[in-house]
Amino acid sequence: MSLLTFDKYGIYCKQADVYIDPWKPVKRALITHAHADHSRSGHQSYLAHKGSETVMRLRLGADINLETVEFGEVKTINGVKFSFHPAGHIPGSAQIRAEYKGEIWVVSGDYKVQKDGISTPFEPVACQHFITESTFGLPIYKWEEQPVVMEEINQWWQSCKEKGKVAVIGAYSLGKAQRIINHVDQSIGRIFTHGAVENTNQALREGGMEIAPTTYVSDEFSKKDFAGNLVVCPPGALGSAWMKRLGPAETAFGSGWMALRGARRRRAADRGFVLSDHADWDGLNTAVLATGADNIYVTHGYQTAYTRWLVEEYGLNAVAVKTLYEGEGAEEQEGKEVKKA
């Protein structure tokens, strides 16, 4: 039997009796990162990288039974050696390496090769078996360098300021929001945040991350206070009743899906910026080949197409596996169920 298998609860290691990123409650869960589709509530105990701790406790409860490790630190469970390695996806995100009797697997979770200035950069880990996402597993997805995208956002923000409007950008509250906050031109104006983003900022700051100054959108501010400034909110808050407090506004959405023609219109936003926390086409191929693995397991995204590519182009033993991970699709709902912020 393989060291890791897939069942109705998630990715299972029978020898250690643990699951990696399980989607149903289990006794012991190893977590790659704190996004909700990988880090779920209800597990009896958790093991994650130290950089995920404060956000996991914010989202899952301060009293969860959570143990943390540093990158490269080995945790042996019933003879299986587990270690966490940088995934470059968001702060604290990790790939999980499992080794037993010479068999080596790497569960990448979500990852990106492009450096973002807030996450520990992706590091390829040699293995025989590699589990990869395929959120953007088509050749049409190729990202610009981050400074190019940030300059596009700066120009849009400046344009809004000149019109006397507030610039409101929807960005996932964990990862993408901090990229924007830390890398836009703060000389243009002040940065305000939705409660979901500000709470995440505070948790990350408590964990030691440096985040540029932000101000929570509270009732103490009037519409005139927001004019000319930037508001960062979850995508689900765009077009919601929460927006009414901000006054005249232009809206934008940051996502890898903006690379598709018409995606901006489907979001009903004024602007779309191609910004993703996932690997693009080139990044996926670079990461997969760098592991040296012959056996590739393709999860959420363009599974069928990307699996076929790996088999036909590189001669790898690649198969698609069914999981409940959502990739960047999880952003579409974020903020819609957030309580008053």
C-alpha positions in Angstrom: 0.0 0.0 0.0 1.2 3.5 -0.8 2.3 5.7 2.1 -0.4 8.2 1.3 -3.9 7.4 0.0 -7.1 9.4 -0.8 -10.3 8.6 1.0 -13.6 10.3 1.9 -11.9 12.3 4.7 -8.9 13.5 2.8 -5.3 12.6 2.2 -4.5 9.7 4.6 -1.3 8.2 6.0 -2.3 4.9 7.5 1.2 4.2 9.0 1.0 7.4 11.1 -2.8 7.5 11.3 -2.9 11.1 10.3 -4.6 13.2 7.6 -3.2 16.1 5.6 -5.7 18.9 5.0 -8.8 16.7 5.7 -12.2 18.0 4.7 -14.1 16.1 7.4 -13.3 15.9 11.2 -10.5 13.5 12.1 -8.4 12.7 15.1 -5.1 14.3 13.9 -4.7 16.7 11.0 -1.6 18.1 9.4 -2.4 21.5 7.8 -0.6 23.0 4.8 -2.0 26.5 5.3 -4.8 28.5 6.9 -7.2 29.0 4.0 -10.6 27.7 4.9 -10.7 24.9 2.2 -7.5 23.4 3.7 -7.8 24.3 7.4 -11.2 23.2 8.7 -12.8 23.1 12.1 -13.6 20.0 14.1 -10.3 18.1 14.2 -9.1 16.8 17.6 -5.6 18.0 17.0 -3.7 20.1 14.4 -0.1 20.3 13.3 0.9 23.3 11.1 3.8 25.7 10.4 4.3 28.3 13.1 3.4 31.1 10.6 -0.2 29.8 10.4 -0.9 29.7 14.1 -2.4 33.1 14.8 -4.7 33.0 11.8 -5.8 29.4 12.5 -6.6 30.3 16.1 -8.5 33.4 14.8 -10.6 31.3 12.4 -10.9 28.0 14.2 -10.8 29.1 17.8 -8.1 30.2 20.2 -8.4 27.0 22.2 -7.8 24.5 19.3 -5.3 21.8 20.1 -2.6 23.1 17.8 1.1 22.2 17.6 3.4 24.1 15.3 6.8 23.5 13.7 9.4 25.5 11.8 10.3 24.9 8.2 12.6 21.9 7.9 11.9 20.6 11.4 11.2 16.9 11.4 8.2 15.4 13.3 8.3 11.6 13.5 4.9 9.9 14.0 5.0 6.1 14.3 8.2 5.9 12.1 7.0 8.4 9.4 9.1 11.5 9.1 7.0 14.6 8.4 8.5 18.0 7.7 7.1 21.4 6.4 8.7 23.3 3.5 7.9 26.7 2.0 5.0 26.8 -0.5 5.1 30.5 -1.3 1.3 30.7 -1.4 0.5 32.9 1.6 2.2 33.6 5.0 2.8 30.4 6.8 1.9 28.2 3.8 3.8 24.9 3.6 4.3 21.8 1.5 4.3 18.7 3.7 6.9 16.0 3.1 6.3 12.5 4.3 9.0 9.8 4.4 8.8 6.1 5.4 11.2 3.3 4.5 12.6 5.3 1.5 9.2 6.2 0.1 8.9 10.0 -0.1 5.7 12.0 -0.8 5.2 15.8 -0.9 1.7 17.3 -0.5 2.0 20.8 -1.9 -1.4 22.2 -0.8 -1.6 25.4 -2.7 1.5 27.1 -4.0 3.1 29.7 -6.2 6.6 30.1 -7.6 6.4 33.9 -8.0 7.8 35.8 -5.0 5.3 38.1 -3.3 7.3 39.8 -0.6 5.1 38.5 2.3 5.4 34.7 2.0 8.5 32.5 2.4 9.4 31.7 -1.2 8.5 28.4 -2.7 11.3 25.7 -2.4 11.1 22.5 -4.5 11.4 19.3 -2.5 12.7 16.2 -4.1 10.4 13.2 -3.9 8.9 10.3 -5.8 5.3 11.2 -5.4 4.1 14.8 -5.7 0.5 16.0 -5.1 -0.1 19.3 -7.0 -3.0 21.7 -7.4 -4.0 22.8 -11.0 -6.1 25.9 -10.2 -4.6 27.6 -13.3 -3.4 24.6 -15.2 -3.9 25.9 -18.7 -1.3 27.8 -20.9 -3.6 30.9 -21.0 -2.7 31.7 -17.4 0.6 33.6 -17.2 1.2 36.2 -14.6 2.9 39.5 -14.9 5.6 40.3 -12.3 4.0 41.7 -9.1 5.5 45.3 -9.4 3.7 45.6 -12.8 0.3 44.7 -11.3 0.9 47.0 -8.3 1.6 49.9 -10.6 -1.7 49.2 -12.4 -3.5 49.4 -9.1 -1.7 52.6 -8.1 -2.7 54.3 -11.3 -6.3 53.2 -10.8 -6.3 54.4 -7.2 -4.8 57.8 -8.3 -7.5 58.1 -10.9 -10.2 57.5 -8.3 -8.6 60.1 -6.1 -8.7 62.7 -8.8 -12.4 62.0 -9.3 -13.1 62.4 -5.6 -14.1 58.7 -5.3 -13.0 55.9 -3.0 -11.1 53.0 -4.6 -12.5 49.7 -3.3 -10.6 46.5 -4.2 -11.8 43.0 -3.4 -9.0 40.7 -2.4 -8.9 37.5 -0.3 -8.4 38.6 3.3 -5.6 36.2 3.9 -2.6 36.6 1.6 -3.8 38.7 -1.4 -5.0 41.6 0.8 -1.6 41.9 2.6 0.2 41.8 -0.8 -1.8 44.8 -1.9 -1.5 46.7 1.4 2.3 46.2 1.6 3.1 47.0 -2.0 0.8 49.8 -3.2 2.0 53.4 -3.1 0.9 54.6 0.3 1.8 58.2 -0.6 -1.4 58.3 -2.7 -3.6 58.1 0.4 -4.8 56.2 3.4 -5.6 52.4 3.4 -8.9 51.4 5.0 -9.9 47.8 5.6 -13.1 45.7 6.0 -13.3 43.9 9.3 -12.4 40.5 7.8 -9.2 41.9 6.4 -8.3 44.0 9.5 -8.8 41.0 11.9 -6.5 38.9 9.7 -4.0 41.8 9.6 -4.0 41.9 13.4 -3.5 38.1 13.7 -0.6 38.2 11.3 1.0 41.1 13.1 0.7 39.2 16.4 2.5 36.4 14.6 5.4 38.8 13.8 4.5 39.8 10.2 5.1 43.4 9.3 2.1 44.9 7.6 1.8 48.5 6.5 -0.6 50.8 8.5 -4.3 50.2 7.9 -7.5 51.6 9.4 -10.7 49.6 10.1 -13.8 50.9 8.3 -15.9 51.8 11.4 -18.9 54.0 12.1 -16.6 56.8 13.4 -15.8 57.7 9.7 -18.1 59.5 7.3 -18.2 59.1 3.5 -16.0 62.2 3.1 -13.3 60.4 5.0 -13.1 57.6 2.5 -12.9 59.8 -0.6 -9.6 59.5 -2.4 -8.4 56.6 -0.3 -8.2 52.9 -0.8 -10.5 50.3 0.8 -9.4 46.6 0.8 -12.3 44.2 1.4 -13.2 40.5 0.8 -14.5 39.9 -2.8 -17.9 39.0 -1.4 -18.3 42.4 0.1 -18.3 44.1 -3.3 -21.8 45.2 -4.2 -23.1 44.4 -0.7 -25.0 46.7 1.6 -21.7 47.3 3.5 -20.5 49.4 0.5 -23.1 52.1 1.1 -21.2 53.6 4.0 -18.3 54.4 1.7 -19.9 56.9 -0.6 -19.1 57.4 -4.3 -16.8 54.5 -5.3 -15.1 52.6 -8.1 -14.6 48.9 -7.5 -11.9 46.4 -8.6 -11.2 42.8 -8.1 -7.8 41.1 -7.9 -7.8 37.5 -9.1 -6.1 35.1 -11.5 -9.5 34.7 -13.1 -9.2 38.2 -14.4 -6.9 36.8 -17.1 -10.1 35.4 -18.7 -12.0 37.8 -21.0 -15.3 38.7 -19.4 -14.3 37.7 -15.9 -14.3 41.4 -14.7 -17.9 41.9 -16.0 -19.0 38.7 -14.3 -17.7 40.2 -11.0 -19.6 43.4 -11.8 -16.5 45.4 -10.9 -15.2 48.5 -12.7 -11.7 47.1 -13.0 -10.0 43.7 -12.8 -6.4 43.1 -11.9 -4.6 39.8 -12.6 -3.2 38.9 -9.2 -3.2 35.4 -7.8 -1.7 33.5 -4.9 -1.5 30.3 -7.0 1.0 29.2 -9.6 0.4 30.1 -13.2 1.0 27.6 -16.1 4.7 28.1 -16.1 4.9 28.0 -12.3 3.1 24.7 -12.2 5.4 23.0 -14.7 8.5 24.5 -13.0 7.4 23.2 -9.6 6.4 19.7 -10.8 9.6 19.1 -12.8 11.8 20.4 -10.0 10.6 17.7 -7.6 12.0 15.0 -9.8 8.9 12.9 -9.0 7.7 10.4 -11.5 4.2 10.0 -9.9 2.0 13.1 -9.9 -1.4 13.4 -8.4 -3.4 16.4 -9.7 -6.0 17.9 -7.5 -8.4 20.9 -7.8 -8.5 23.0 -11.0 -8.0 22.0 -14.6 -7.4 18.4 -13.5 -8.1 16.5 -16.7 -6.3 18.9 -19.0 -3.2 19.3 -16.8 -3.0 15.6 -16.1 -3.0 14.8 -19.8 -0.3 17.4 -20.4 2.0 15.9 -17.8 1.5 12.4 -19.3 1.9 13.4 -23.0 4.5 16.1 -22.7 6.7 14.8 -20.0 5.9 11.1 -19.8 5.0 11.3 -16.1 2.7 8.9 -14.3 0.1 11.5 -13.6 -3.5 10.9 -12.4 -6.3 13.2 -11.4 -7.7 12.8 -7.9 -10.9 14.1 -6.5 -10.7 16.4 -3.5 -12.8 19.1 -1.9 -10.2 21.9 -2.3 -11.5 25.0 -4.0 -8.4 27.0 -4.9 -9.1 30.6 -5.9 -12.7 29.8 -6.3 -13.1 30.1 -2.5 -12.7 33.8 -2.9 -16.0 34.3 -4.6 -17.9 33.7 -1.4 -15.6 35.3 1.1 -17.1 38.2 2.9 -20.8 37.4 2.1 -21.2 35.6 5.4 -19.0 37.9 7.4 -21.0 39.5 10.3 -21.2 43.2 10.6 -17.6 44.5 10.1 
